[in-house]
Amino acid sequence: MTTMRAHTADMVFVKGGRFTMGSNDHYAEEAPAREVIVDDFWIDPRPVTNREFGRFVEETGHVTLAEQAPDPADYPGILPDMIRAGSLLFVPTSGPVDLSNPMQWWQFRFDANWRQPTGPGSSIAGMEDHPVVHVCYEDALAYAKWAGKALPTEAQWEFAARGGSDTEYAWGDELLPGGKALANFWQGEFPYENLELDGFARTSPVGAFPPNGYGLYDMVGNVWEWTGDWYREGDAAQPAKSCCIPRNPRGCSEEESFDERMPAIRIGRKVLKGGSHLCAPNYCQRYRPAARTPQTVDTSTSHIGFRCVANG
């Protein structure tokens, strides 16, 4: 049995408390801002890295979903030539495009996975301290269980990301204070012009930017992070109204997380938090603690990773 000491080695203790979760000022799915309470917990100071995930794979033999060919039974109508292992990779466009169509910059790349983050011929050599990517929800959950930990709830993640403050960003209310990027997000016109004011075109080594008030790194930008909560949009995602402030709120049920716009696809969606290196002022301004987005549990990409928690 893994001991609590092993659970929390190198983790940061976060004293629980009351905070304002969500925002009324940005995207509809973040509203309404509401008071919640979370209990004490421990959290990884950084996203899980390629080095750490590699140790898990070496000890367990785990094979990520991106390294497995899909089962046609799970994807009715799938084209025969798509029944191959792979993952979604961001590929910048050559110029301005319609931002309502993400498939202009996302490509399903055969044999892209955590070992080959940009596809065949690439590797993680020299990127051992970058966050692991191309991991789906079950991959992240398997790692967390192996480590004797868990994936954070949305409330835990957001409380930790705020670092004890109530500012717009993890570092204050100005996106680029003094013209300096304090997180790895996109500067320039997405998805074709990356000015790289932060020094990185894709992921960055964990801890490359200053920590927040709790000593936590990369809580904003770099990679989106999986949480353990099922996703439901906006007001429907909030706890039932009562006379008391909700304590340790959780998401909806798996069935409630299905995308109503695609009734034929009954795949659960989890909440992602934190934004990534692809969030830009002209697109996806989700480099904020309150931001959230859904992701189907069977999907891995080049900009999603995770970190773990341990509960008191």
JOFEN-V952310 format. One line per field, one symbol per residue. phi: phi as a letter, one per 20 degrees, with the letter a starting at -180 (. if undefined). Layout:
phi = ???
This chain:
phi = .fefffgdgmededffrdbeenbedcegfeeefbecccegbdbffbffegfffffffffdmgdfffedffegfecgnffgfeebfrbecfcfeeagcffecfffcdcfdgmfaffcfdognebegndfeeffcldegffffffgffemcbeffffgffgfffmndcefdfdqddfcfmmdedbecedoefdcddflfencecfcgfnfdffefemddlfcmmcfcfdeefebelgfeefgfbfdfgdlfcfeegffegfffcffdddfddedcombfefcgealfdecgffbbebffedcbecccacdcceg
